[in-house]
Amino acid sequence: MPNTTVIVGSAEGLHARPAGIIAEAAEKYDTDIEIAFDGEEADAASAMLIMALGAEKGAEVTVSGDDAAAVAEIAALIEQDLDAG
């Protein structure tokens, strides 16, 4: 299962706006994508579960799933400052 570890780039961490953007991107894929932080896992297609992880800016999270392209896209989003713009 492909996985990658990245650093949260959003200024306020994985709160509502970034979580919504990530979940929307994950919903495009017909496969499960998981985000893990501090011993907890969240379905990347659920903004609520992503927010529940409590990952703040600079936190190290792991993205995993069966589709390498999906994992890469979600990981790239997590690394960005999705609060900018």
C-alpha positions as CSV (number, residue, x, y, z in Angstrom):
1,M,0.0,0.0,0.0
2,P,1.6,3.3,-1.1
3,N,2.1,5.8,1.7
4,T,4.0,9.0,2.2
5,T,4.7,11.2,5.2
6,V,4.3,15.0,4.9
7,I,4.2,18.1,7.0
8,V,1.0,20.1,7.4
9,G,1.4,23.4,5.7
10,S,-1.8,25.2,6.5
11,A,-1.3,28.1,8.9
12,E,-4.2,26.9,11.2
13,G,-3.5,23.2,10.7
14,L,-6.2,20.8,9.3
15,H,-9.2,22.7,10.3
16,A,-12.5,23.3,8.4
17,R,-11.2,24.9,5.2
18,P,-8.2,22.7,4.5
19,A,-10.1,19.6,5.6
20,G,-13.0,20.4,3.2
21,I,-10.6,20.9,0.3
22,I,-8.8,17.6,1.1
23,A,-12.1,15.7,1.5
24,E,-13.4,17.0,-1.8
25,A,-10.3,15.9,-3.6
26,A,-10.4,12.5,-1.9
27,E,-14.0,11.9,-3.0
28,K,-12.9,11.9,-6.6
29,Y,-11.2,8.5,-6.1
30,D,-12.9,5.2,-6.0
31,T,-10.5,4.0,-3.3
32,D,-10.0,4.5,0.4
33,I,-7.3,7.1,1.4
34,E,-6.3,7.4,5.1
35,I,-4.6,10.2,6.9
36,A,-2.8,9.2,10.1
37,F,-1.6,11.4,12.9
38,D,-0.6,10.7,16.5
39,G,-1.8,7.1,16.4
40,E,-5.2,8.0,14.9
41,E,-6.5,7.5,11.4
42,A,-9.1,9.4,9.4
43,D,-10.8,8.7,6.1
44,A,-9.5,11.5,3.8
45,A,-13.0,11.8,2.2
46,S,-14.4,13.0,5.6
47,A,-13.7,16.6,6.5
48,M,-15.1,16.0,10.0
49,L,-12.7,13.0,10.6
50,I,-9.7,15.0,9.2
51,M,-10.5,17.9,11.6
52,A,-10.8,15.4,14.5
53,L,-7.2,14.4,14.1
54,G,-6.2,17.8,15.5
55,A,-3.1,18.1,13.2
56,E,-1.6,21.6,13.5
57,K,0.8,23.4,11.2
58,G,4.1,21.6,11.2
59,A,2.6,18.3,12.3
60,E,3.9,15.1,10.5
61,V,1.0,13.1,9.0
62,T,1.0,9.9,6.9
63,V,-1.2,9.5,3.9
64,S,-1.9,5.9,2.7
65,G,-4.1,4.1,0.2
66,D,-4.2,1.7,-2.7
67,D,-3.9,4.3,-5.4
68,A,-0.5,6.0,-5.6
69,A,-1.9,8.9,-7.6
70,A,-4.6,9.5,-4.9
71,V,-2.0,9.3,-2.1
72,A,0.3,11.8,-3.9
73,E,-2.5,14.3,-4.6
74,I,-3.8,14.3,-1.0
75,A,-0.2,14.5,0.4
76,A,0.5,17.5,-1.9
77,L,-2.7,19.3,-0.6
78,I,-1.7,18.7,3.0
79,E,1.7,20.2,2.4
80,Q,0.2,23.4,1.0
81,D,-1.1,26.4,2.9
82,L,-4.8,25.9,2.0
83,D,-5.7,29.0,4.1
84,A,-3.9,31.3,1.6
85,G,-6.0,32.6,-1.2
